[in-house]
Amino acid sequence: MIKQGLLNEFDYEAENTRKLLNAIPDSALDYRPQPQLWSIGQLASHIAEVYNWYDGTFNNDNFDMGTYSYDKGDIGKASNIVEKFEENVKKAREILANSDESNYMNNWSMGMNGQTFIGPAPRIVMVRSLLYNHLYHHRGELVAHLRASGNKVPGLYGPTYEESHGI
């Protein structure tokens, strides 16, 4: 039953992520509200990449970031980021659908070079935290970046203020 709940949320939120990534115009990709923050393109690429972490989270007890290869692809066009998202989300859904629910309470951790920096904690906690909530956090940042750059954002949980006020 836990897996079915995760799948339902995955499908619902992947559609919201898709709407948001499709709302990014190429002209906004380099925008960053402050110099130390990621640009819209970097943030969108990271959001697409989180879906690539499902294999390491569901199929390993320790996700070694030292051996992980981050392939953001060409983030010079918003359509490339959406394409990478679609590729990653398809793989992530398959991994989740094929996951063994009996392993959800096994300890899981993330580290690099022998040093653990996340966990150990039950895998299900890290799935909810690292894969789901982490993604939602970055989507919120992306919404703020898009608005700050003068772009409209789609409603993810009902109409936006602009939509509901005809702006």
C-alpha positions as CSV (number, residue, x, y, z in Angstrom):
1,M,0.0,0.0,0.0
2,I,2.9,2.4,0.6
3,K,4.2,1.9,-2.9
4,Q,0.7,2.6,-4.4
5,G,0.6,5.9,-2.4
6,L,4.1,6.8,-3.6
7,L,3.1,6.0,-7.2
8,N,-0.1,8.1,-7.0
9,E,1.8,11.1,-5.6
10,F,4.6,10.6,-8.1
11,D,2.2,10.7,-11.1
12,Y,0.3,13.7,-9.8
13,E,3.5,15.7,-8.9
14,A,5.3,14.7,-12.1
15,E,2.5,16.4,-14.0
16,N,2.9,19.5,-11.9
17,T,6.7,19.5,-12.5
18,R,6.1,19.0,-16.3
19,K,3.7,22.1,-16.3
20,L,6.3,24.2,-14.5
21,L,9.2,23.2,-16.7
22,N,7.2,23.7,-19.8
23,A,6.5,27.3,-18.6
24,I,10.1,28.3,-18.8
25,P,11.0,30.5,-21.8
26,D,14.5,30.2,-23.3
27,S,14.9,33.9,-22.6
28,A,14.7,33.3,-18.8
29,L,17.3,30.4,-18.5
30,D,20.2,32.6,-17.4
31,Y,18.2,34.7,-14.9
32,R,19.2,34.5,-11.3
33,P,17.7,36.8,-8.7
34,Q,21.1,37.0,-6.8
35,P,24.6,36.1,-7.9
36,Q,25.0,33.2,-5.5
37,L,21.7,31.5,-6.5
38,W,21.3,29.0,-9.3
39,S,20.0,30.4,-12.6
40,I,16.6,29.3,-13.8
41,G,18.3,26.9,-16.2
42,Q,20.5,25.4,-13.5
43,L,17.5,25.0,-11.1
44,A,15.3,23.4,-13.8
45,S,18.1,21.0,-14.7
46,H,18.5,20.0,-11.1
47,I,14.8,19.4,-10.8
48,A,14.9,17.1,-13.8
49,E,18.0,15.4,-12.4
50,V,16.4,14.5,-9.0
51,Y,14.3,11.9,-10.9
52,N,17.6,10.3,-11.9
53,W,18.3,9.6,-8.2
54,Y,15.6,6.9,-7.9
55,D,17.9,4.1,-8.9
56,G,20.5,5.0,-6.3
57,T,17.8,5.5,-3.6
58,F,15.7,2.4,-4.3
59,N,18.3,-0.1,-5.4
60,N,21.3,0.6,-3.1
61,D,21.6,0.9,0.7
62,N,24.3,3.6,0.2
63,F,24.1,6.1,-2.6
64,D,27.7,7.0,-3.3
65,M,27.8,10.5,-4.9
66,G,31.5,10.0,-5.6
67,T,30.6,7.5,-8.3
68,Y,27.4,9.3,-9.5
69,S,27.6,10.9,-12.9
70,Y,25.4,14.0,-13.2
71,D,24.4,14.3,-16.9
72,K,22.4,17.6,-17.1
73,G,22.7,17.6,-20.9
74,D,22.5,20.9,-22.8
75,I,20.6,23.4,-20.7
76,G,20.9,26.2,-23.3
77,K,17.2,25.5,-24.3
78,A,14.3,24.9,-22.1
79,S,13.0,22.1,-24.4
80,N,16.3,20.2,-23.7
81,I,15.6,20.4,-20.0
82,V,12.1,19.1,-20.5
83,E,13.4,16.3,-22.7
84,K,15.9,15.3,-19.9
85,F,13.1,15.5,-17.4
86,E,10.9,13.2,-19.5
87,E,13.7,10.7,-19.9
88,N,14.5,10.7,-16.2
89,V,10.8,10.6,-15.0
90,K,10.1,7.6,-17.1
91,K,13.0,5.7,-15.6
92,A,12.2,6.8,-12.1
93,R,8.6,5.6,-12.4
94,E,9.7,2.2,-13.6
95,I,12.1,1.9,-10.7
96,L,9.4,3.0,-8.2
97,A,6.9,0.6,-9.7
98,N,9.3,-2.3,-9.5
99,S,10.6,-1.5,-6.0
100,D,10.3,-4.0,-3.3
101,E,8.1,-2.5,-0.5
102,S,9.7,-5.0,2.0
103,N,12.9,-2.9,1.7
104,Y,11.3,0.4,2.5
105,M,12.3,0.3,6.2
106,N,15.9,-0.8,5.5
107,N,18.5,1.8,6.5
108,W,19.7,4.0,3.6
109,S,22.4,6.6,3.4
110,M,24.2,9.0,1.0
111,G,27.8,9.8,1.1
112,M,31.0,10.5,-0.8
113,N,34.6,9.3,-0.3
114,G,33.6,7.2,2.7
115,Q,31.9,10.0,4.5
116,T,28.1,9.8,5.1
117,F,26.3,13.1,4.9
118,I,22.7,12.0,4.8
119,G,21.3,9.2,6.9
120,P,21.4,6.5,7.8
121,A,17.6,6.5,8.0
122,P,14.8,4.2,6.8
123,R,14.7,4.2,2.9
124,I,11.1,5.4,3.0
125,V,12.1,8.5,5.0
126,M,14.7,9.3,2.5
127,V,12.4,8.7,-0.5
128,R,9.9,11.2,1.0
129,S,12.6,13.6,2.0
130,L,15.3,13.5,-0.7
131,L,13.2,12.5,-3.7
132,Y,9.8,14.1,-3.1
133,N,10.1,17.0,-0.6
134,H,13.5,18.1,-2.0
135,L,12.0,18.3,-5.4
136,Y,9.0,20.4,-4.2
137,H,11.4,22.8,-2.4
138,H,13.3,23.4,-5.7
139,R,10.0,23.8,-7.6
140,G,9.1,26.6,-5.2
141,E,12.4,28.2,-5.8
142,L,11.8,27.9,-9.6
143,V,8.3,29.5,-9.2
144,A,9.9,32.4,-7.3
145,H,12.7,32.8,-9.9
146,L,10.2,32.8,-12.8
147,R,8.0,35.4,-11.1
148,A,11.0,37.6,-10.3
149,S,12.1,37.5,-13.9
150,G,8.6,38.7,-15.0
151,N,7.3,35.3,-16.3
152,K,4.0,33.7,-15.6
153,V,3.8,30.4,-13.7
154,P,1.2,27.7,-14.1
155,G,-1.1,26.9,-11.2
156,L,0.1,23.7,-9.5
157,Y,-2.6,23.4,-6.8
158,G,-5.4,25.4,-8.3
159,P,-5.3,28.7,-10.1
160,T,-2.5,31.2,-9.5
161,Y,-3.3,34.7,-8.2
162,E,-2.9,36.0,-11.8
163,E,-5.3,33.4,-13.2
164,S,-7.9,34.0,-10.6
165,H,-7.8,37.7,-11.0
166,G,-7.6,37.8,-14.8
167,I,-4.2,39.4,-14.8
